[in-house]
Amino acid sequence: MGPDSQPSQRRDLSVLIPFFNEAGNIQPLLDEVHAAMTGVDYEIVCVNDCSSDATAAELAAAQTANPDRIKVLTHRQRRGKSAALFTGLRHCVGGWVQLLDGDGQNDPADARRIWDLVAVKDENPALGIVCGKRTSRNDSGFKWLQSRIANGVRRFCLRDDATDTGCGFKLIRRRAFQDLPYFAAMHRFLPALVKRAGWDVREEAVADRQRRHGVSKYGFLGRFGAGLVDLFGMMWLVRRGGYGVAVEWDDPRKQR
């Protein structure tokens, strides 16, 4: 946890949303989160990854309107999605952390449904992450094919029990999130990293919506080249083994 975190102020759920140039998408998404999470003890942690549009102003207005619910953190320089997630994690005080993309393609109604289904019941204390699996795609046919191939190769290499790791919708136990190492593209490998740390992985079907404003920030060539290098690194990391768990710890992984 970072020096500015507030570990004494506990909540049940932290909704963590990274933003980069998402002006126009912000308030509608936050309104949906507020509506979906009625009755839940939650906070929303927003990380602005050095946006150059009106994102900062829209986040400031949202925080002013709901200061008890919304935290806003702003990167001095653009550092990417993984860095934004870790910046937000340092300020999350929820027992669970719900990841949503800032473009609005993840549906907060799915977050509430899976919260009630999984986190509230908490039938498996060793469950570390619930990964969204998109039931439909709003991408082009080429991008869909690219994703299918990449997911198949990654799953074969890492055995991470996830079929749609590119989906930004993920519900992570904060204790499991804190076990993960940081590197620049780690958000693409969250299921494998969580499994490596000894936690269980689960998938649930979620919707994939069209973005309201703006354009995708990911291109094919950059993602493909970086993805291959990252995959080789992850294969090495996974094969180096996971963490030790002491029998004296109150840890759900100690039975493994």
Summary of the structure (lengths in Angstrom):
residues: 256
radius of gyration: 17.6
end to end distance: 26.8
largest distance: 51.6
contacts: 794
relative contact order: 0.16
helix: 39%
strand: 18%
